[in-house]
Amino acid sequence: MSKLQGAYIAPSDSRATVAVLGAAWLTAHQSTVKPSTFYSDESAWRVHVAPQWGSRAVGSIRHTEVQAWVALLARDRSRTLVARAHGMLAAILEGAVKDKRISTNPARDVKLPRKKKGTRAYLSHQQVERLARAAKYPDLIRFLSYTGLRWGEATGLRVKHIDQVSRRIRIEENAVSVNGQIVIGTPKTHERRAVVFPPFLDQAISRACKGKSSEDLVWGDGLKHLRSGDLRRGWFVAAVARVRAEDEILAAEARASGTAEPNMMPKLTPHDLRHTAASLAISAGANVKAVQRMLGHASAAMTLDTYSDLYEDDLESVAVALDSARRQRLEQ
């Protein structure tokens, strides 16, 4: 009956191993994703997927086994890594289904660890300025905080990409560190976009571009891409540490005098300056479509989902506006 219905699986086909199918899947996958993504995926395959499942025939894998594996990984691995490793196994097995090696995918409908929404760091205008003054590249700090560019987009920016008359920046390249090497590609969503920078950055942009050719990088010496360093070293981390140390002293003095303590500089990475740009734009009254275009998000829905906490005050303003509109209509 299964042969007549086209659901028959030949035993020899189901004996293909995950290692063999996984190698083919990785080869095809490499041509469809950015190098940084492939590097992470290949690492997850090599460290987590292949050791556990490589020798297994696809027809022998059971749903409960995959669920148990995911639960075990989740004990001491991040949700991102667990989702990546599971996603790879699921994709390989999905290919086996389409090739009619197995009838169903045992990795589907597996419960993954819940995504925990962490506290995001948003800096105030004053905190941005303090961080800039403590940093080796103060103009870059201000630039990131008011344009919302990703680190790779900013450090990949060339003089030719900036129109200082219209204050427009063309985002066409993205410089990403992959296994210690800088790889140049397109922006994250593959969509080139234009970002307008505020007038107070005119001088900073002019200083960064002075004496450079159109092909030179804007930030740094024009030839080598700047690196952010990691959480233990680097000029950015050093700047954050200096400001936090100053805040600790100010907080101690405030406690001793009984006055209000200052807002502490949070621990942050260069990417948090992108979040700061979104926060400052929204607080200045920018609508969600404008923020979406500035950040290069795929949709306004993505922007709203990412920064929903910044729009919470809008709920009260909507209620006030409705109340005012109703009162005006009834009084006519």
C-alpha positions in Angstrom: 0.0 0.0 0.0 2.8 2.4 0.9 4.4 1.9 -2.6 1.1 2.7 -4.2 0.7 5.9 -2.2 4.3 6.9 -2.9 5.3 6.8 0.8 7.5 3.7 0.6 11.0 4.2 2.0 13.7 1.8 0.8 15.7 0.4 3.7 19.0 1.2 2.0 18.0 4.9 1.7 17.2 5.2 5.4 20.6 3.8 6.3 22.4 7.0 5.0 24.2 8.6 7.9 23.9 12.1 9.3 27.6 12.6 8.7 27.3 12.0 4.9 24.2 14.0 4.5 25.5 16.7 6.8 28.6 17.2 4.8 26.6 17.7 1.6 24.2 20.1 3.4 27.1 22.2 4.7 28.5 22.5 1.3 25.2 23.8 -0.1 24.6 26.0 3.0 27.9 27.8 2.6 26.8 29.5 -0.6 23.6 30.8 0.9 24.8 32.5 4.1 27.4 35.1 5.1 30.8 33.9 6.1 30.3 34.8 9.8 27.1 32.8 9.9 28.7 29.8 8.2 31.6 29.9 10.6 29.2 29.7 13.5 27.2 26.9 11.9 30.2 24.9 10.9 31.5 25.2 14.5 28.2 24.0 15.9 28.2 21.1 13.5 31.7 20.0 14.3 31.4 20.4 18.1 27.8 19.4 18.8 25.9 17.8 15.9 28.5 15.5 14.3 29.8 13.9 17.5 26.3 13.1 18.7 24.6 12.2 15.4 27.2 11.7 12.7 27.4 7.9 12.8 23.6 7.5 13.1 21.5 6.3 10.1 18.8 8.9 9.5 16.1 6.1 9.7 17.2 5.2 13.2 16.7 8.6 14.9 13.7 9.1 17.1 12.0 12.3 18.2 12.4 11.5 21.9 16.2 11.2 21.4 16.4 14.6 19.7 14.4 16.1 22.5 16.6 14.6 25.2 19.7 15.9 23.3 18.3 19.4 23.2 17.5 19.3 26.9 21.0 18.1 27.7 22.6 20.9 25.6 20.4 23.5 27.2 21.8 22.7 30.7 25.1 24.5 30.0 24.9 26.1 26.6 23.2 29.3 25.5 19.8 29.2 23.9 21.4 30.6 20.7 23.8 27.7 20.4 21.1 25.1 21.2 18.8 26.6 18.6 21.6 26.7 16.0 22.7 23.1 16.6 19.1 21.8 16.6 18.3 23.8 13.5 21.1 22.2 11.6 20.1 18.7 12.5 16.5 19.5 11.7 17.5 20.9 8.3 19.6 17.9 7.4 16.8 15.5 8.4 14.3 17.7 6.4 16.5 17.1 3.4 16.3 13.4 4.1 12.5 13.6 4.1 12.4 15.4 0.7 14.8 12.8 -0.7 12.4 10.1 0.6 15.0 8.6 2.9 12.7 9.0 5.9 9.0 9.6 6.0 8.9 12.2 8.7 11.4 14.5 10.4 12.1 13.4 14.0 13.7 16.8 14.8 10.5 18.8 14.2 8.2 20.0 17.0 11.1 19.7 19.5 10.8 22.1 22.5 13.6 24.5 22.6 14.6 26.6 25.7 12.7 29.8 26.0 14.2 33.0 24.8 15.0 35.2 27.7 14.6 38.9 27.0 17.6 40.5 28.6 17.9 44.1 29.8 19.1 46.2 26.9 21.5 49.1 27.5 20.3 52.5 26.4 22.6 55.5 27.0 21.4 59.1 27.5 22.8 62.0 25.6 25.0 62.8 28.6 26.3 59.2 28.9 27.1 59.1 25.2 29.2 62.2 25.6 31.0 61.0 28.7 31.8 57.7 27.0 33.1 59.6 23.9 35.4 61.8 26.0 36.8 58.7 27.7 37.4 56.8 24.4 40.3 56.6 22.0 38.0 57.4 19.1 35.4 59.9 20.5 34.0 60.8 17.1 33.3 57.2 16.4 31.4 56.8 19.6 29.2 59.7 18.8 28.7 58.5 15.2 27.6 55.0 16.3 25.3 56.5 18.9 23.4 58.8 16.5 23.3 56.9 13.3 22.6 53.3 14.5 25.1 51.6 12.2 26.2 48.2 13.1 29.9 48.0 14.1 30.8 46.2 10.8 28.9 48.8 8.7 30.7 51.7 10.5 34.2 50.2 10.3 33.6 49.2 6.7 32.5 52.7 5.7 34.7 54.4 3.0 35.1 58.1 2.2 33.2 57.6 -1.1 30.1 56.4 0.8 29.6 59.8 2.5 27.9 62.8 1.0 28.8 65.6 3.4 26.6 68.2 1.6 23.3 66.2 2.0 24.6 64.5 5.2 23.8 61.1 3.8 25.7 57.8 4.3 25.4 55.0 1.8 25.7 51.6 3.7 27.1 49.3 1.1 29.8 47.2 2.9 30.0 45.3 6.1 33.3 44.3 7.7 33.0 41.3 9.9 35.6 39.4 11.9 35.5 35.7 11.1 37.9 33.5 13.0 40.3 36.5 13.4 40.1 37.6 9.8 38.2 40.6 8.5 35.7 39.6 5.7 34.0 42.2 3.6 30.5 41.6 2.5 27.1 43.3 2.1 25.0 44.7 5.0 23.4 42.1 7.2 20.0 42.0 5.4 21.9 42.3 2.0 19.9 45.6 1.5 21.9 48.7 0.8 20.5 51.8 2.5 21.0 55.5 3.1 21.3 57.0 6.6 21.2 60.7 7.4 23.5 62.0 10.1 22.7 65.0 12.3 24.4 68.4 11.7 26.5 68.3 14.9 28.5 65.4 13.4 29.6 67.5 10.5 33.0 68.3 12.0 33.5 64.8 13.2 33.0 63.4 9.7 35.2 66.1 8.2 38.0 65.2 10.6 37.7 61.5 9.9 37.8 62.0 6.1 40.5 64.7 6.0 43.5 63.8 3.8 42.0 60.5 2.7 41.2 59.2 -0.8 37.7 58.1 -1.8 38.6 54.4 -1.3 40.1 54.9 2.2 38.2 53.8 5.3 36.6 56.6 7.2 37.5 55.5 10.7 41.1 54.7 11.8 44.1 55.2 9.6 42.1 54.6 6.4 43.8 51.3 5.6 43.1 48.9 8.4 39.6 48.1 9.8 39.2 49.0 13.4 38.4 46.1 15.8 36.2 46.4 18.8 38.2 44.0 21.0 36.4 41.6 23.3 34.9 42.0 26.7 38.3 41.6 28.5 40.4 44.1 26.5 40.3 46.8 23.8 39.9 50.5 23.7 36.1 50.4 23.8 36.0 48.2 26.9 38.6 50.4 28.6 36.5 53.5 27.9 33.4 51.9 29.5 35.5 50.8 32.5 36.9 54.4 33.0 33.4 55.9 33.0 32.0 53.2 35.3 34.9 53.8 37.7 34.1 57.5 37.8 30.4 56.7 38.4 31.4 54.5 41.4 33.2 57.4 43.0 30.3 59.8 42.3 27.8 57.2 43.8 30.0 56.8 46.9 30.1 60.5 47.4 26.3 60.8 46.9 25.7 58.1 49.5 27.9 59.8 51.9 26.2 63.2 51.4 22.7 61.7 51.3 22.1 63.1 47.8 20.7 61.3 44.8 23.0 58.8 43.2 23.9 59.2 39.5 22.8 56.9 36.7 25.6 54.3 36.4 27.1 53.7 33.0 25.9 50.1 32.2 28.2 47.4 30.9 27.9 47.5 27.2 29.3 46.5 23.8 29.6 48.6 20.7 26.4 47.0 19.5 24.6 48.7 22.4 25.3 52.0 20.8 23.0 50.9 18.0 20.3 50.3 20.5 21.1 53.7 22.0 20.6 55.4 18.6 17.2 53.7 18.3 16.3 54.9 21.8 17.4 58.5 21.2 15.6 58.6 17.9 12.3 57.3 19.3 12.5 59.7 22.3 13.0 62.5 19.8 9.7 61.6 18.1 10.9 59.5 15.2 8.2 57.2 13.9 8.7 53.4 13.6 9.2 53.5 9.8 12.0 56.1 10.1 13.7 54.1 12.8 13.4 50.9 10.6 15.0 52.6 7.7 17.8 54.0 9.9 18.6 50.6 11.4 18.2 48.6 8.2 15.6 46.3 9.7 13.7 44.0 7.2 10.4 45.4 8.4 8.7 47.9 10.7 7.3 44.8 12.6 10.9 43.7 13.4 11.7 47.2 14.7 8.6 47.2 16.9 9.3 43.7 18.2 13.0 44.6 19.0 12.2 47.9 20.7 8.7 47.3 22.0 9.8 48.5 25.4 10.7 51.9 24.0 7.1 52.4 22.7 5.4 51.6 26.0 4.8 55.3 26.7 2.8 55.5 23.4 0.0 53.5 25.1 -0.6 56.4 27.4 -0.4 59.0 24.7 -2.9 57.0 22.6 -5.4 57.0 25.5 -4.9 60.7 26.1 -5.4 61.4 22.3 -8.6 59.3 22.2 -10.0 61.1 25.2 -9.2 64.5 23.7 -10.7 63.6 20.3 -13.9 62.3 21.9 -14.3 65.4 24.1 -13.8 67.7 21.1 -16.4 65.8 19.0 -19.0 65.7 21.7 -18.6 69.4 22.4 -19.3 70.4 18.8 
